[in-house]
C-alpha cells in the first residue's frame, strides 16, 4: 500500500484562501448565505473557511452549521458494524437562504444526496451550492458537481483520497493512497 502526497499544509492554506475569496465574490455580505459543514470530515473545512472569512477578510454575519447525514445515506443499513452518528448543529433558519454545503471530498455524490435530503428538515433554501476541497471527478454515481472546488483529482477506484486536518489528525495534508 503506497501513498502520494497531493497537497501539503501550505498548499491547503492557499486553496482555503482562494475558496474563501470565491465565496466572498459570490455572496458579499453573507446576510442571506449560510455555510453547512457535513459531519464528520466536512466540519473541519467549514470551520476553517468560517475563520478565514471572519478573521482575515472581515466578513460579517457568516453563520456555520454542522449537518449529520448518517441515517439519510442509502447504504446506512449495509455495514457490518453499527453506525456512530455525529451531531447536527444548525441554530438558524435556512428557509429562503442560500446554503453552501461544505465537504472535504466529493467522490460518488451519495453523501451530498443524503445531505440534500437531511437539509429538508430545516426548511427550504432558495439555493444550494456545493464546496469541496477535493473533487474526484471520474468516480461519480450521481449527477452532482461542485460549485467550488479546491483541487480535482483523477483517481481510479482502488485508490483513496485521504484528507488530514490538524484539528483531528495533527497535520494538514491530502494523500492519494493505493490499496
Buried (B, 14 or more C-beta within 10 A) or exposed (E): EEEEEBBEEEBBBEBBBEBBEBBBEEBEEBEBBBBBBBBBBBBBBBBBBBBBBBEEEEBEEBBBBBBBBBEBBEEEEEEEEEEEEBEBBBEEEBEEBBBBBBBBBBBBBBBBBBBBEBBEEBBEBEEBBBBBBBBBBEBBEEEBBBBBBBBEBEBEEEBBBBBBBEEEEEEBBBBBBEE
